[in-house]
C-alpha cells in the first residue's frame, strides 16, 4: 500500500479543485483513504476549504458575467438566492377576505374513495357496465387455429 505525505495529498487536492474523487483517482488510491487523511489533518481540511471557495468565486463570476449579458434565468437565480431580504425568492401568497379581513374556511367532506369500479359507478349514480367478451382458453384457441389451417 502506498502512503502519500500530507504535502502530496494537498497538491493533488489543490490540482483537483478540492474534489476528493479526482484527487484520489490522480493518486491511484480510494476516496475513503483520502477522506481518512483529511479527517486527521487540519492542513488538508484548509486546502479543501480554500479550493472550494475558489470554485464558488469562479461560479459567482460566471453568473455575474451572464447577468451583464442579459441572461434572465441567471438574474432570477441570483435574486432568489441573494435577494431574499428584498422579498425575492419567496414563493408564497397570503390570502385575505374582503378589506383584509380573515377568510372563513369551511371543510369539504368528500366521499370515501371507492374500492372497485362497481362501487365508483354506483357512487356517481350509474349502473356498472360489464364487458361481454368471452374468455378463451389458450388450449382451445390453439386447437381452433390448427383446425382452420387444415
C-alpha positions as CSV (number, residue, x, y, z in Angstrom):
1,X,0.0,0.0,0.0
2,X,1.3,3.4,-0.9
3,X,1.3,6.1,1.7
4,X,1.3,9.7,0.5
5,X,2.5,12.6,2.5
6,X,0.2,15.5,3.6
7,X,2.1,17.6,1.1
8,X,1.4,15.2,-1.8
9,X,-2.3,14.9,-0.9
10,X,-2.5,18.7,-0.6
11,X,-1.0,19.2,-4.0
12,X,-3.4,16.6,-5.5
13,X,-6.4,18.2,-3.8
14,X,-5.4,21.7,-5.0
15,X,-5.0,20.4,-8.6
16,X,-8.4,18.8,-8.4
17,X,-10.1,22.0,-7.1
18,X,-10.9,20.3,-3.8
19,X,-12.7,17.4,-5.5
20,X,-11.7,14.3,-3.3
21,X,-12.7,11.8,-6.0
22,X,-10.5,13.4,-8.7
23,X,-7.5,13.7,-6.3
24,X,-7.9,10.1,-5.3
25,X,-8.1,9.0,-8.9
26,X,-5.0,11.0,-9.7
27,X,-3.0,9.3,-6.9
28,X,-4.4,5.9,-7.6
29,X,-6.0,5.4,-4.1
30,X,-9.5,5.2,-2.8
31,X,-11.6,8.2,-1.9
32,X,-12.0,6.7,1.6
33,X,-8.2,6.7,2.0
34,X,-8.1,10.4,1.2
35,X,-11.1,11.2,3.4
36,X,-9.4,9.3,6.3
37,X,-6.3,11.5,5.9
38,X,-8.4,14.7,5.7
39,X,-10.1,13.9,9.0
40,X,-6.8,13.9,10.8
41,X,-5.1,16.8,9.0
42,X,-6.0,20.5,9.6
43,X,-3.8,21.4,6.6
44,X,-5.8,19.2,4.2
45,X,-9.1,20.5,5.6
46,X,-7.9,24.0,4.9
47,X,-6.8,23.0,1.4
48,X,-10.2,21.7,0.6
49,X,-12.0,24.7,2.1
50,X,-9.8,27.1,0.1
51,X,-10.2,25.1,-3.2
52,X,-14.0,25.1,-2.8
53,X,-14.0,28.8,-2.0
54,X,-12.1,29.4,-5.3
55,X,-14.7,27.3,-7.1
56,X,-17.5,29.3,-5.6
57,X,-15.7,32.6,-6.6
58,X,-15.5,31.3,-10.2
59,X,-19.1,30.3,-10.2
60,X,-20.2,33.7,-8.9
61,X,-18.0,35.4,-11.6
62,X,-19.6,33.3,-14.3
63,X,-23.1,34.2,-13.1
64,X,-22.2,37.9,-12.8
65,X,-20.9,37.8,-16.5
66,X,-24.1,36.1,-17.6
67,X,-26.3,38.7,-15.8
68,X,-24.3,41.5,-17.5
69,X,-25.1,39.8,-20.9
70,X,-28.8,40.0,-20.0
71,X,-29.3,36.3,-19.0
72,X,-32.7,36.5,-17.3
73,X,-32.6,33.0,-15.7
74,X,-29.2,33.8,-14.2
75,X,-30.5,37.1,-12.8
76,X,-33.6,35.3,-11.4
77,X,-31.4,32.7,-9.7
78,X,-29.3,35.4,-8.0
79,X,-32.4,37.3,-6.9
80,X,-34.0,34.1,-5.4
81,X,-30.7,33.2,-3.6
82,X,-29.3,36.6,-2.5
83,X,-32.3,38.9,-2.7
84,X,-34.5,37.3,-0.1
85,X,-34.1,40.2,2.2
86,X,-35.7,42.3,-0.5
87,X,-38.6,39.9,-1.0
88,X,-37.3,37.9,-3.9
89,X,-37.4,34.1,-3.8
90,X,-40.4,34.0,-1.5
91,X,-42.9,31.7,-3.2
92,X,-46.0,32.2,-1.1
93,X,-49.2,34.1,-1.3
94,X,-51.2,35.5,1.5
95,X,-54.9,35.5,1.0
96,X,-57.3,37.6,2.9
97,X,-61.0,38.2,2.9
98,X,-62.8,41.5,1.9
99,X,-60.9,44.6,3.2
100,X,-58.1,42.5,4.6
101,X,-60.3,40.5,7.0
102,X,-59.7,36.9,7.8
103,X,-61.0,34.3,5.3
104,X,-63.7,31.9,6.6
105,X,-62.6,28.4,5.7
106,X,-65.2,25.6,5.5
107,X,-64.1,22.0,5.4
108,X,-65.0,19.9,2.4
109,X,-66.3,16.4,3.1
110,X,-65.5,14.1,0.2
111,X,-67.0,10.7,0.0
112,X,-64.6,7.8,0.6
113,X,-62.7,6.6,-2.4
114,X,-64.4,3.6,-3.9
115,X,-62.5,0.3,-3.8
116,X,-63.8,-1.1,-7.1
117,X,-65.1,0.1,-10.4
118,X,-68.6,-1.1,-9.5
119,X,-68.6,1.0,-6.3
120,X,-67.4,4.0,-8.2
121,X,-70.2,3.7,-10.8
122,X,-72.8,3.3,-8.1
123,X,-71.4,6.3,-6.2
124,X,-71.9,8.6,-9.3
125,X,-75.4,7.2,-9.9
126,X,-74.6,4.9,-12.9
127,X,-75.1,1.2,-13.4
128,X,-71.7,-0.6,-13.8
129,X,-71.0,-1.6,-17.4
130,X,-69.5,-5.1,-17.7
131,X,-67.6,-6.3,-20.7
132,X,-69.2,-9.2,-22.5
133,X,-66.1,-10.7,-24.1
134,X,-65.9,-14.5,-23.6
135,X,-62.8,-15.9,-22.0
136,X,-60.8,-18.0,-24.4
137,X,-58.6,-20.8,-23.0
138,X,-55.2,-21.0,-24.7
139,X,-55.6,-24.7,-25.5
140,X,-59.0,-24.2,-27.2
141,X,-57.8,-21.3,-29.3
142,X,-54.7,-23.2,-30.3
143,X,-56.9,-26.1,-31.4
144,X,-59.2,-23.8,-33.3
145,X,-56.3,-22.2,-35.1
146,X,-54.9,-25.6,-36.0
147,X,-58.4,-26.7,-37.3
148,X,-58.6,-23.5,-39.5
149,X,-55.2,-24.2,-41.1
150,X,-56.2,-27.7,-42.2
